[in-house]
Every structure is written in structure tokens, then in C-alpha cells.
Amino acid sequence: MIEVISQFSVFQIVILCISALLIGVNKTALPGIGILPVLLLADTFDSRLSTGMQLLMLAWADIMAVIYFRRSADWKIILRLLPWSLVGLGIGWWILGYIPPENNEAMKLLIGWIVIGLLILNFVRKRISPDKIPSGLLPSAFYGSMMGSTTMLANAAGPISAIYLLSMKLSKEQYMGSGAWLFMIVNWIKLPMFWYQGRITKDVLLLDLWMVPLLIAGGFLGIVLFKKMPQKLFENIVTALVVVAAIKMVLGF
């Protein structure tokens, strides 16, 4: 295990630890913070490998979220979105086939633009009443496939799921529970796919095992501490950091 850790710099390990805490917070209290670890990891590690690092942490954090919100899910909504999310995974797989594994800059650019697009989508979402967001088969197919493709490419489907779940007028508990179950199923399906693509390796698996205590700590931090922070202030700080990081990735400075 020490040999695995020695392959990475102190800075990389610090970023990984911060990302683990943020992922824990994301899964139990603040879904909007999930984009920040995407950018931190992609800008610090090999871009493809960074998505594998994050997916392993997401998969373990999903278990914690499902345990906490296990009785709050709306299974009608989950089963409505799940088939289309699997279609989206196939679309994401197809897109990745056009990006050579050794082309780190192209992958980083793709992740950067995906995040910028999701930030714009999130900005629009906050200014649209849930009553004006259409529901039915076609919206389910659109949002489900978009969620699947963006989570396959960059583990960054949070803003898309937020638009759809908010339009369903769910309670806070149902919102968190439905998202927890849906993403746990999708993320665990992605694991063998990422392994096959080389985005998860034995070293990444061993390194991420060290992050489990931080994921748990982040989960408790989200439940206990961050409820005391004004939500709007926190969201503004996170959004500003994400915008800067995404622009940095796209412009390459």
C-alpha cells in the first residue's frame, strides 16, 4: 500500500483527500457540490484515471447515502429514469471510443466543457419554476439519457438529475433518497465498464480504499455541520470555485 501512495505527490494526495470529503458531503446533504471533485481530480491526475478514482469513491459513498435515505425513495421515478440512464451509459461509451486513452488534454477539455454546460443548465434551472418543466415519457427519456451519458463521461450528472427530480415536486427526503438509489445502481453498473476501459486500475482501487474514512467523515460533516451554514452563501462559494476551475481546464492555464 505504501508503494502505491509513493507513486503520487503530496499535493495529489491532499486533493484526493479533499475530494473524498466533498463527495461524502455531496451524498448526504449538498448534491450541488458534486461537480467540484470532478474538476479537482481531473486537473490534478490523468483525466481518465481521475474519473475512475472518483467513481470508486462515489460507489462507496452511495452505499452510505442509501443506508441513510433507504426509506425515502420514490421507486416509480427511479424505474422511469433507470432504463434511459443505461442508454446514456452506452452513448457515453461510444463517445469515449473516439478519444485515444493517451490523449489526456482532450479528455480534460471534454470534462471542462461538460461542467461548464452543466453550470449553465443549473443556472437556468434555478430560474424556471418546477411547474414549467415538462414531465412524461419524452422528458424522462431525455433527462435519463443525458444523466447516463454525462455520468459515464465525467461522473457529473447531478445538475441534470436535479432538474428532473425537482420537477417531480418531491419532498427533501424523497429527493435525496431517489437520487441516492438511482446513482448507486448506475455507478455500480459503471464499475466493470470503467475497469475494462482502464479508468480503474489496481493501484487506484488500493489508493481509494484509504479514502473510505474520509468519505464517511464527509457524510457526517454534511449532515451535522453544513446545515448550519447559509445555503445560498455556500452554493455561491462552490459555484465560483467550479467556474474558475472549469475555465482553467478549458483554456489550459
BALOBA-1460 file (C-alpha; in Angstrom, 3 decimals):
// residues 253
<rec num="1" residu="m" x="0.000" y="0.000" z="0.000"/>
<rec num="2" residu="i" x="2.847" y="2.389" z="0.826"/>
<rec num="3" residu="e" x="4.322" y="1.702" z="-2.614"/>
<rec num="4" residu="v" x="1.039" y="2.749" z="-4.211"/>
<rec num="5" residu="i" x="0.887" y="6.014" z="-2.264"/>
<rec num="6" residu="s" x="4.521" y="6.803" z="-3.094"/>
<rec num="7" residu="q" x="3.600" y="6.960" z="-6.791"/>
<rec num="8" residu="f" x="1.714" y="10.199" z="-6.157"/>
<rec num="9" residu="s" x="2.852" y="13.598" z="-4.905"/>
<rec num="10" residu="v" x="1.803" y="15.082" z="-1.562"/>
<rec num="11" residu="f" x="-0.303" y="17.627" z="-3.462"/>
<rec num="12" residu="q" x="-2.152" y="14.876" z="-5.324"/>
<rec num="13" residu="i" x="-2.890" y="13.004" z="-2.102"/>
<rec num="14" residu="v" x="-4.186" y="16.216" z="-0.474"/>
<rec num="15" residu="i" x="-6.508" y="16.860" z="-3.446"/>
<rec num="16" residu="l" x="-7.726" y="13.262" z="-3.262"/>
<rec num="17" residu="c" x="-8.497" y="13.650" z="0.464"/>
<rec num="18" residu="i" x="-10.367" y="16.925" z="-0.101"/>
<rec num="19" residu="s" x="-12.332" y="15.300" z="-2.923"/>
<rec num="20" residu="a" x="-13.280" y="12.374" z="-0.673"/>
<rec num="21" residu="l" x="-14.647" y="14.754" z="1.969"/>
<rec num="22" residu="l" x="-16.601" y="16.708" z="-0.655"/>
<rec num="23" residu="i" x="-18.060" y="13.521" z="-2.139"/>
<rec num="24" residu="g" x="-19.232" y="12.460" z="1.322"/>
<rec num="25" residu="v" x="-20.890" y="15.855" z="1.850"/>
<rec num="26" residu="n" x="-22.395" y="15.663" z="-1.638"/>
<rec num="27" residu="k" x="-24.063" y="12.319" z="-0.965"/>
<rec num="28" residu="t" x="-25.743" y="13.163" z="2.339"/>
<rec num="29" residu="a" x="-26.578" y="16.846" z="2.268"/>
<rec num="30" residu="l" x="-25.461" y="19.022" z="-0.658"/>
<rec num="31" residu="p" x="-25.880" y="17.442" z="-4.115"/>
<rec num="32" residu="g" x="-24.756" y="20.630" z="-5.860"/>
<rec num="33" residu="i" x="-21.205" y="20.295" z="-4.559"/>
<rec num="34" residu="g" x="-20.552" y="17.143" z="-6.593"/>
<rec num="35" residu="i" x="-19.086" y="18.931" z="-9.611"/>
<rec num="36" residu="l" x="-16.142" y="20.341" z="-7.645"/>
<rec num="37" residu="p" x="-14.390" y="16.959" z="-7.053"/>
<rec num="38" residu="v" x="-14.782" y="16.217" z="-10.782"/>
<rec num="39" residu="l" x="-12.672" y="19.255" z="-11.616"/>
<rec num="40" residu="l" x="-10.196" y="18.935" z="-8.747"/>
<rec num="41" residu="l" x="-9.336" y="15.346" z="-9.665"/>
<rec num="42" residu="a" x="-9.291" y="15.875" z="-13.444"/>
<rec num="43" residu="d" x="-6.959" y="18.853" z="-13.091"/>
<rec num="44" residu="t" x="-4.594" y="17.021" z="-10.719"/>
<rec num="45" residu="f" x="-4.422" y="13.472" z="-12.088"/>
<rec num="46" residu="d" x="-4.539" y="11.847" z="-15.503"/>
<rec num="47" residu="s" x="-8.019" y="12.793" z="-16.717"/>
<rec num="48" residu="r" x="-9.264" y="9.273" z="-17.480"/>
<rec num="49" residu="l" x="-7.782" y="7.894" z="-14.286"/>
<rec num="50" residu="s" x="-9.351" y="10.734" z="-12.295"/>
<rec num="51" residu="t" x="-12.839" y="9.626" z="-13.343"/>
<rec num="52" residu="g" x="-12.064" y="6.113" z="-12.093"/>
<rec num="53" residu="m" x="-10.781" y="7.473" z="-8.789"/>
<rec num="54" residu="q" x="-13.946" y="9.458" z="-8.335"/>
<rec num="55" residu="l" x="-16.256" y="6.628" z="-9.377"/>
<rec num="56" residu="l" x="-14.863" y="4.281" z="-6.728"/>
<rec num="57" residu="m" x="-15.399" y="6.911" z="-4.047"/>
<rec num="58" residu="l" x="-18.884" y="7.671" z="-5.368"/>
<rec num="59" residu="a" x="-19.793" y="3.972" z="-5.331"/>
<rec num="60" residu="w" x="-18.785" y="3.603" z="-1.685"/>
<rec num="61" residu="a" x="-20.429" y="6.885" z="-0.694"/>
<rec num="62" residu="d" x="-23.613" y="5.775" z="-2.488"/>
<rec num="63" residu="i" x="-23.918" y="2.881" z="-0.035"/>
<rec num="64" residu="m" x="-23.742" y="5.330" z="2.866"/>
<rec num="65" residu="a" x="-26.372" y="7.591" z="1.266"/>
<rec num="66" residu="v" x="-28.734" y="4.683" z="0.559"/>
<rec num="67" residu="i" x="-28.437" y="3.470" z="4.155"/>
<rec num="68" residu="y" x="-29.283" y="6.954" z="5.433"/>
<rec num="69" residu="f" x="-32.157" y="7.618" z="2.966"/>
<rec num="70" residu="r" x="-33.198" y="3.977" z="2.456"/>
<rec num="71" residu="r" x="-36.899" y="4.580" z="3.142"/>
<rec num="72" residu="s" x="-37.299" y="7.844" z="1.251"/>
<rec num="73" residu="a" x="-37.017" y="6.830" z="-2.416"/>
<rec num="74" residu="d" x="-39.799" y="7.146" z="-4.992"/>
<rec num="75" residu="w" x="-39.328" y="3.932" z="-6.986"/>
<rec num="76" residu="k" x="-41.740" y="4.940" z="-9.734"/>
<rec num="77" residu="i" x="-39.421" y="7.795" z="-10.655"/>
<rec num="78" residu="i" x="-36.288" y="5.663" z="-10.329"/>
<rec num="79" residu="l" x="-37.682" y="2.939" z="-12.597"/>
<rec num="80" residu="r" x="-38.812" y="5.601" z="-15.071"/>
<rec num="81" residu="l" x="-35.302" y="7.040" z="-15.387"/>
<rec num="82" residu="l" x="-33.140" y="3.934" z="-14.997"/>
<rec num="83" residu="p" x="-33.632" y="2.334" z="-18.453"/>
<rec num="84" residu="w" x="-32.848" y="5.623" z="-20.182"/>
<rec num="85" residu="s" x="-29.828" y="6.159" z="-17.948"/>
<rec num="86" residu="l" x="-28.484" y="2.813" z="-19.181"/>
<rec num="87" residu="v" x="-28.998" y="4.015" z="-22.751"/>
<rec num="88" residu="g" x="-26.998" y="7.110" z="-21.804"/>
<rec num="89" residu="l" x="-24.164" y="4.943" z="-20.492"/>
<rec num="90" residu="g" x="-23.973" y="3.364" z="-23.947"/>
<rec num="91" residu="i" x="-23.865" y="6.813" z="-25.582"/>
<rec num="92" residu="g" x="-21.055" y="7.865" z="-23.246"/>
<rec num="93" residu="w" x="-19.143" y="4.664" z="-24.008"/>
<rec num="94" residu="w" x="-19.494" y="5.360" z="-27.734"/>
<rec num="95" residu="i" x="-18.207" y="8.950" z="-27.371"/>
<rec num="96" residu="l" x="-15.189" y="7.797" z="-25.357"/>
<rec num="97" residu="g" x="-14.291" y="5.433" z="-28.187"/>
<rec num="98" residu="y" x="-13.278" y="8.485" z="-30.228"/>
<rec num="99" residu="i" x="-10.856" y="9.792" z="-27.594"/>
<rec num="100" residu="p" x="-7.494" y="7.958" z="-27.509"/>
<rec num="101" residu="p" x="-6.585" y="6.864" z="-23.943"/>
<rec num="102" residu="e" x="-3.248" y="8.664" z="-24.175"/>
<rec num="103" residu="n" x="-4.872" y="11.993" z="-25.117"/>
<rec num="104" residu="n" x="-5.143" y="13.452" z="-21.623"/>
<rec num="105" residu="e" x="-5.718" y="17.007" z="-22.839"/>
<rec num="106" residu="a" x="-8.724" y="16.032" z="-24.978"/>
<rec num="107" residu="m" x="-10.295" y="14.235" z="-22.036"/>
<rec num="108" residu="k" x="-9.617" y="17.183" z="-19.735"/>
<rec num="109" residu="l" x="-11.145" y="19.548" z="-22.308"/>
<rec num="110" residu="l" x="-14.231" y="17.331" z="-22.618"/>
<rec num="111" residu="i" x="-14.732" y="17.259" z="-18.841"/>
<rec num="112" residu="g" x="-14.250" y="21.033" z="-18.639"/>
<rec num="113" residu="w" x="-16.879" y="21.735" z="-21.300"/>
<rec num="114" residu="i" x="-19.319" y="19.237" z="-19.771"/>
<rec num="115" residu="v" x="-19.027" y="21.004" z="-16.418"/>
<rec num="116" residu="i" x="-19.476" y="24.449" z="-17.997"/>
<rec num="117" residu="g" x="-22.563" y="23.177" z="-19.826"/>
<rec num="118" residu="l" x="-23.964" y="21.757" z="-16.589"/>
<rec num="119" residu="l" x="-23.306" y="25.034" z="-14.763"/>
<rec num="120" residu="i" x="-25.299" y="26.894" z="-17.422"/>
<rec num="121" residu="l" x="-28.051" y="24.276" z="-17.122"/>
<rec num="122" residu="n" x="-28.061" y="24.674" z="-13.340"/>
<rec num="123" residu="f" x="-28.248" y="28.485" z="-13.703"/>
<rec num="124" residu="v" x="-31.287" y="28.146" z="-15.971"/>
<rec num="125" residu="r" x="-32.868" y="25.533" z="-13.705"/>
<rec num="126" residu="k" x="-32.856" y="27.885" z="-10.716"/>
<rec num="127" residu="r" x="-34.837" y="30.427" z="-12.731"/>
<rec num="128" residu="i" x="-37.507" y="28.044" z="-14.004"/>
<rec num="129" residu="s" x="-40.475" y="27.059" z="-11.879"/>
<rec num="130" residu="p" x="-40.743" y="23.263" z="-11.466"/>
<rec num="131" residu="d" x="-44.326" y="23.603" z="-12.765"/>
<rec num="132" residu="k" x="-42.940" y="24.695" z="-16.151"/>
<rec num="133" residu="i" x="-40.629" y="21.693" z="-16.541"/>
<rec num="134" residu="p" x="-42.438" y="19.113" z="-18.713"/>
<rec num="135" residu="s" x="-42.973" y="15.574" z="-17.466"/>
<rec num="136" residu="g" x="-43.862" y="12.355" z="-19.245"/>
<rec num="137" residu="l" x="-42.125" y="9.786" z="-21.440"/>
<rec num="138" residu="l" x="-40.105" y="12.112" z="-23.654"/>
<rec num="139" residu="p" x="-38.677" y="14.231" z="-20.788"/>
<rec num="140" residu="s" x="-37.847" y="11.033" z="-18.884"/>
<rec num="141" residu="a" x="-36.026" y="9.697" z="-21.939"/>
<rec num="142" residu="f" x="-34.165" y="12.990" z="-22.437"/>
<rec num="143" residu="y" x="-33.094" y="13.546" z="-18.843"/>
<rec num="144" residu="g" x="-32.357" y="9.859" z="-18.228"/>
<rec num="145" residu="s" x="-30.131" y="9.501" z="-21.288"/>
<rec num="146" residu="m" x="-28.395" y="12.809" z="-20.536"/>
<rec num="147" residu="m" x="-27.746" y="11.667" z="-16.972"/>
<rec num="148" residu="g" x="-26.319" y="8.374" z="-18.196"/>
<rec num="149" residu="s" x="-24.028" y="9.896" z="-20.805"/>
<rec num="150" residu="t" x="-22.656" y="12.674" z="-18.576"/>
<rec num="151" residu="t" x="-22.064" y="10.315" z="-15.652"/>
<rec num="152" residu="m" x="-20.280" y="7.893" z="-17.996"/>
<rec num="153" residu="l" x="-18.035" y="10.619" z="-19.369"/>
<rec num="154" residu="a" x="-17.326" y="12.678" z="-16.271"/>
<rec num="155" residu="n" x="-19.327" y="11.477" z="-13.216"/>
<rec num="156" residu="a" x="-21.166" y="14.795" z="-13.455"/>
<rec num="157" residu="a" x="-24.891" y="14.139" z="-13.828"/>
<rec num="158" residu="g" x="-26.011" y="15.962" z="-10.661"/>
<rec num="159" residu="p" x="-27.450" y="19.148" z="-12.217"/>
<rec num="160" residu="i" x="-29.408" y="17.136" z="-14.809"/>
<rec num="161" residu="s" x="-30.959" y="14.864" z="-12.192"/>
<rec num="162" residu="a" x="-31.750" y="17.941" z="-10.074"/>
<rec num="163" residu="i" x="-33.856" y="19.481" z="-12.849"/>
<rec num="164" residu="y" x="-35.910" y="16.339" z="-13.296"/>
<rec num="165" residu="l" x="-36.322" y="15.410" z="-9.622"/>
<rec num="166" residu="l" x="-37.301" y="18.949" z="-8.643"/>
<rec num="167" residu="s" x="-39.976" y="18.957" z="-11.351"/>
<rec num="168" residu="m" x="-41.489" y="15.898" z="-9.654"/>
<rec num="169" residu="k" x="-42.248" y="18.050" z="-6.573"/>
<rec num="170" residu="l" x="-40.624" y="15.595" z="-4.204"/>
<rec num="171" residu="s" x="-40.035" y="16.266" z="-0.542"/>
<rec num="172" residu="k" x="-36.442" y="16.878" z="0.504"/>
<rec num="173" residu="e" x="-36.197" y="13.317" z="1.815"/>
<rec num="174" residu="q" x="-37.694" y="11.805" z="-1.357"/>
<rec num="175" residu="y" x="-35.375" y="13.919" z="-3.498"/>
<rec num="176" residu="m" x="-32.269" y="12.706" z="-1.661"/>
<rec num="177" residu="g" x="-33.494" y="9.111" z="-1.394"/>
<rec num="178" residu="s" x="-34.455" y="8.789" z="-5.060"/>
<rec num="179" residu="g" x="-31.137" y="10.283" z="-6.167"/>
<rec num="180" residu="a" x="-29.191" y="8.050" z="-3.778"/>
<rec num="181" residu="w" x="-30.757" y="4.824" z="-5.068"/>
<rec num="182" residu="l" x="-30.620" y="5.831" z="-8.734"/>
<rec num="183" residu="f" x="-26.956" y="6.803" z="-8.674"/>
<rec num="184" residu="m" x="-25.946" y="3.805" z="-6.591"/>
<rec num="185" residu="i" x="-27.425" y="1.462" z="-9.198"/>
<rec num="186" residu="v" x="-25.906" y="3.363" z="-12.128"/>
<rec num="187" residu="n" x="-22.486" y="3.829" z="-10.511"/>
<rec num="188" residu="w" x="-22.133" y="0.157" z="-9.584"/>
<rec num="189" residu="i" x="-23.070" y="-0.795" z="-13.147"/>
<rec num="190" residu="k" x="-20.329" y="1.565" z="-14.356"/>
<rec num="191" residu="l" x="-17.581" y="-0.051" z="-12.250"/>
<rec num="192" residu="p" x="-16.818" y="-3.031" z="-14.547"/>
<rec num="193" residu="m" x="-17.126" y="-0.734" z="-17.562"/>
<rec num="194" residu="f" x="-14.516" y="1.651" z="-16.135"/>
<rec num="195" residu="w" x="-12.250" y="-1.287" z="-15.274"/>
<rec num="196" residu="y" x="-12.479" y="-2.579" z="-18.846"/>
<rec num="197" residu="q" x="-11.633" y="0.895" z="-20.199"/>
<rec num="198" residu="g" x="-8.583" y="1.169" z="-17.938"/>
<rec num="199" residu="r" x="-10.068" y="4.059" z="-15.979"/>
<rec num="200" residu="i" x="-9.876" y="1.948" z="-12.800"/>
<rec num="201" residu="t" x="-6.676" y="0.080" z="-12.010"/>
<rec num="202" residu="k" x="-5.472" y="-1.999" z="-9.093"/>
<rec num="203" residu="d" x="-3.405" y="0.932" z="-7.798"/>
<rec num="204" residu="v" x="-6.397" y="3.289" z="-7.990"/>
<rec num="205" residu="l" x="-8.506" y="0.747" z="-6.109"/>
<rec num="206" residu="l" x="-5.925" y="0.407" z="-3.331"/>
<rec num="207" residu="l" x="-5.422" y="4.174" z="-3.100"/>
<rec num="208" residu="d" x="-9.145" y="4.852" z="-2.845"/>
<rec num="209" residu="l" x="-9.505" y="2.331" z="-0.018"/>
<rec num="210" residu="w" x="-7.597" y="4.833" z="2.130"/>
<rec num="211" residu="m" x="-10.310" y="7.401" z="1.358"/>
<rec num="212" residu="v" x="-13.226" y="5.451" z="2.876"/>
<rec num="213" residu="p" x="-12.860" y="7.017" z="6.378"/>
<rec num="214" residu="l" x="-12.841" y="10.476" z="4.776"/>
<rec num="215" residu="l" x="-15.948" y="9.640" z="2.753"/>
<rec num="216" residu="i" x="-17.723" y="8.655" z="5.970"/>
<rec num="217" residu="a" x="-16.448" y="11.780" z="7.733"/>
<rec num="218" residu="g" x="-17.688" y="13.902" z="4.830"/>
<rec num="219" residu="g" x="-21.089" y="12.271" z="5.078"/>
<rec num="220" residu="f" x="-21.406" y="13.154" z="8.753"/>
<rec num="221" residu="l" x="-19.995" y="16.629" z="8.074"/>
<rec num="222" residu="g" x="-22.712" y="17.223" z="5.516"/>
<rec num="223" residu="i" x="-25.439" y="16.136" z="7.912"/>
<rec num="224" residu="v" x="-24.222" y="17.918" z="11.034"/>
<rec num="225" residu="l" x="-22.055" y="20.907" z="10.136"/>
<rec num="226" residu="f" x="-23.142" y="22.235" z="6.778"/>
<rec num="227" residu="k" x="-26.789" y="22.551" z="7.802"/>
<rec num="228" residu="k" x="-25.627" y="25.471" z="9.958"/>
<rec num="229" residu="m" x="-24.089" y="27.340" z="7.015"/>
<rec num="230" residu="p" x="-26.409" y="29.607" z="4.977"/>
<rec num="231" residu="q" x="-27.286" y="27.530" z="1.899"/>
<rec num="232" residu="k" x="-27.122" y="30.415" z="-0.569"/>
<rec num="233" residu="l" x="-23.693" y="31.574" z="0.632"/>
<rec num="234" residu="f" x="-22.306" y="28.059" z="0.425"/>
<rec num="235" residu="e" x="-23.718" y="27.483" z="-3.070"/>
<rec num="236" residu="n" x="-22.270" y="30.791" z="-4.295"/>
<rec num="237" residu="i" x="-18.797" y="29.898" z="-2.996"/>
<rec num="238" residu="v" x="-18.895" y="26.442" z="-4.572"/>
<rec num="239" residu="t" x="-20.209" y="27.804" z="-7.886"/>
<rec num="240" residu="a" x="-17.433" y="30.417" z="-8.041"/>
<rec num="241" residu="l" x="-14.760" y="27.774" z="-7.415"/>
<rec num="242" residu="v" x="-16.248" y="25.458" z="-10.026"/>
<rec num="243" residu="v" x="-16.427" y="28.222" z="-12.660"/>
<rec num="244" residu="v" x="-12.772" y="29.141" z="-12.135"/>
<rec num="245" residu="a" x="-11.647" y="25.509" z="-12.229"/>
<rec num="246" residu="a" x="-13.693" y="24.703" z="-15.361"/>
<rec num="247" residu="i" x="-12.384" y="27.745" z="-17.237"/>
<rec num="248" residu="k" x="-8.843" y="26.820" z="-16.212"/>
<rec num="249" residu="m" x="-9.297" y="23.320" z="-17.664"/>
<rec num="250" residu="v" x="-10.826" y="24.542" z="-20.919"/>
<rec num="251" residu="l" x="-8.254" y="27.290" z="-21.514"/>
<rec num="252" residu="g" x="-5.363" y="25.153" z="-20.305"/>
<rec num="253" residu="f" x="-3.664" y="27.644" z="-17.992"/>
